[in-house]
Amino acid sequence: MKKLIIPIAALCLTLSGCAELQQVAQQLPQGVLTNADIASGLREALDKGIDTQVSKLTKTDGFYKNELVKILLPPELQKVDKGLRNIGLGSLADEGLKLMNRAAEDAVKEATPIFVSAVKNMTFTDAKNILLGADNSATVYLQNTTSTQLYSKFNPVIKSSFSKVGADRVWKDMITRYNSIPLVTKVNPDLNDYVTQKALDGVFKMIAVEEKDIRNNIAARTTALLQRVFALQDNKRS
């Protein structure tokens, strides 16, 4: 993702941990990898996750036509969707779903620099475990350490995006019409909160896709540094 600050000292949480990395690195034909090389490789892999995958979410239909991250209706609104279709308002229901995803697409476009900034200022105190961990170790680490901050940044952008793409007007109309149907239980969901969380989920899901690809597909390691650093992972796993 963006240039994470990963001090060399952070890679040596213990002498044995640092020695373990270097022992594996020395077995590679490319020669010894320095702590700085390993840190830079992790930064580059994370950069690639945002540049390659998260950018896809900002395009038209980046959420709406991506089955991995498409935002579906929350349970309390599924009955709204069904109720509107039952009275011949299926096109309104379709538009509401599309605009909900449009708001997420628009928000990620505006909020990605905020996400990048948060990543840039992180320190990888457990870089060894991330490099030699599971296919989504870096993604999980980022999710656990940045989600609260990112939510607070995404939420107002989502709210603004709802207004920008007209989703607030459409959903107000949908819910008003649904609530006017005789005998239904009225609903008043917090769509802003729901879409914010789903937008965040989508961001991390796409980062995880790229991380897994780099870890398991040598062809996805498109630079010499990525090839050298993740060969360290391969060697440790073998």
LOVEXNU-123748 format. One line per 10 residues: number of its first residue (from 1); for each residue x, y negated, z negated of C-alpha. Coordinates in pm, whole numbers. Example, Ala and Ser with C-alpha at 12.3 -4.5 7.8 and 13.67 -1.06 7.14 Angstrom:
BEGIN
1) 1230,450,-780 ~ 1367,106,-714
end
This chain:
BEGIN
1) 0,0,0 ~ 170,-320,-62 ~ 507,-358,-212 ~ 470,-205,-554 ~ 725,-313,-810 ~ 879,16,-920 ~ 1186,-47,-1132 ~ 1459,212,-1106 ~ 1444,255,-1482 ~ 1082,367,-1455
11) 1191,668,-1255 ~ 1411,782,-1539 ~ 1152,820,-1810 ~ 1381,1084,-1954 ~ 1729,1192,-1856 ~ 1600,1537,-1778 ~ 1326,1397,-1550 ~ 1571,1185,-1355 ~ 1816,1475,-1337 ~ 1542,1702,-1204
21) 1471,1467,-915 ~ 1837,1429,-832 ~ 1897,1804,-855 ~ 1627,1862,-596 ~ 1748,1572,-383 ~ 2102,1709,-373 ~ 1970,2028,-216 ~ 1841,1839,87 ~ 2051,1822,403 ~ 2006,1443,421
31) 2211,1394,106 ~ 2133,1241,-231 ~ 1834,1009,-254 ~ 1879,719,-491 ~ 1614,612,-736 ~ 1562,303,-520 ~ 1500,526,-216 ~ 1238,726,-402 ~ 1068,411,-529 ~ 1065,258,-181
41) 926,577,-32 ~ 636,576,-276 ~ 567,209,-201 ~ 573,281,171 ~ 334,574,138 ~ 91,362,-62 ~ 124,76,187 ~ 35,320,463 ~ -277,430,278 ~ -418,78,277
51) -294,-24,620 ~ -411,292,794 ~ -725,395,608 ~ -873,110,404 ~ -864,-119,707 ~ -1104,122,879 ~ -1365,43,615 ~ -1366,-326,706 ~ -1484,-267,1062 ~ -1848,-257,1171
61) -1982,86,1073 ~ -1666,148,869 ~ -1892,276,591 ~ -2216,334,777 ~ -2078,583,1031 ~ -1809,738,812 ~ -1962,1042,644 ~ -1684,1049,384 ~ -1784,713,238 ~ -2129,624,376
71) -2335,470,98 ~ -2662,653,52 ~ -2958,536,-151 ~ -2942,573,-528 ~ -3197,821,-669 ~ -3443,552,-780 ~ -3455,412,-426 ~ -3501,742,-247 ~ -3868,725,-341 ~ -3878,371,-200
81) -3740,501,128 ~ -3993,786,136 ~ -4280,560,35 ~ -4207,306,309 ~ -4177,576,573 ~ -4508,722,461 ~ -4681,393,539 ~ -4509,345,875 ~ -4219,123,766 ~ -3937,359,859
91) -3755,92,1061 ~ -3744,-135,756 ~ -3604,148,547 ~ -3336,219,811 ~ -3240,-148,820 ~ -3211,-164,442 ~ -2972,132,436 ~ -2760,-11,716 ~ -2733,-354,554 ~ -2632,-197,223
101) -2335,-43,403 ~ -2269,-367,590 ~ -2231,-546,257 ~ -1966,-292,152 ~ -1782,-332,483 ~ -1784,-707,445 ~ -1673,-693,82 ~ -1377,-466,150 ~ -1267,-704,424 ~ -1266,-991,176
111) -1138,-797,-123 ~ -855,-589,27 ~ -596,-864,-42 ~ -706,-858,-407 ~ -660,-482,-414 ~ -318,-514,-251 ~ -212,-776,-506 ~ -312,-550,-794 ~ -109,-264,-648 ~ 189,-488,-579
121) 217,-582,-944 ~ 191,-230,-1085 ~ 485,-37,-1226 ~ 513,338,-1165 ~ 632,456,-1504 ~ 563,815,-1404 ~ 689,806,-1045 ~ 848,1150,-1077 ~ 516,1310,-1171 ~ 337,1132,-889
131) 588,1230,-622 ~ 594,1592,-733 ~ 228,1608,-836 ~ -100,1701,-671 ~ -210,1584,-328 ~ -397,1288,-479 ~ -168,1202,-772 ~ -85,851,-650 ~ -449,779,-571 ~ -567,897,-913
141) -299,688,-1082 ~ -409,379,-892 ~ -774,450,-962 ~ -717,493,-1334 ~ -508,178,-1371 ~ -678,-69,-1137 ~ -1048,20,-1124 ~ -1159,-217,-1400 ~ -977,-514,-1251 ~ -1088,-431,-899
151) -1451,-396,-1003 ~ -1448,-745,-1151 ~ -1311,-877,-821 ~ -1529,-672,-586 ~ -1858,-739,-763 ~ -1897,-1111,-679 ~ -1780,-1043,-323 ~ -2048,-777,-285 ~ -2307,-1019,-418 ~ -2198,-1284,-168
161) -2186,-1024,109 ~ -2543,-914,38 ~ -2652,-1270,106 ~ -2422,-1308,406 ~ -2550,-1000,590 ~ -2910,-1053,481 ~ -2929,-742,268 ~ -3071,-924,-32 ~ -3365,-1054,173 ~ -3436,-717,335
171) -3416,-523,9 ~ -3631,-775,-172 ~ -3891,-731,100 ~ -3860,-351,84 ~ -3895,-331,-292 ~ -4180,-582,-297 ~ -4369,-382,-36 ~ -4300,-56,-216 ~ -4410,-196,-553 ~ -4736,-308,-392
181) -4826,50,-296 ~ -5108,166,-527 ~ -5015,397,-815 ~ -4636,393,-759 ~ -4393,336,-1046 ~ -4236,-1,-982 ~ -3857,-23,-934 ~ -3606,-301,-977 ~ -3261,-148,-923 ~ -2927,-330,-958
191) -2806,-280,-603 ~ -2513,-514,-651 ~ -2361,-291,-917 ~ -2439,26,-723 ~ -2284,-89,-394 ~ -1981,-235,-572 ~ -1904,101,-728 ~ -1961,286,-402 ~ -1735,42,-216 ~ -1460,108,-470
201) -1515,483,-439 ~ -1480,451,-63 ~ -1153,261,-90 ~ -995,523,-314 ~ -1135,810,-110 ~ -969,678,206 ~ -639,619,26 ~ -655,981,-91 ~ -705,1096,269 ~ -385,925,377
211) -189,1041,73 ~ -286,1403,134 ~ -191,1372,500 ~ 154,1236,418 ~ 213,1504,161 ~ 106,1795,381 ~ 163,1685,740 ~ 522,1614,834 ~ 405,1434,1148 ~ 227,1177,929
221) 561,1071,779 ~ 622,813,1044 ~ 941,658,909 ~ 1279,801,816 ~ 1231,698,454 ~ 895,876,424 ~ 1051,1186,578 ~ 1341,1188,334 ~ 1145,1111,19 ~ 862,1358,81
231) 1110,1625,184 ~ 1206,1603,-183 ~ 849,1698,-269 ~ 852,1982,-13 ~ 1176,2119,-150 ~ 1046,2115,-505 ~ 725,2295,-408 ~ 900,2568,-209
end
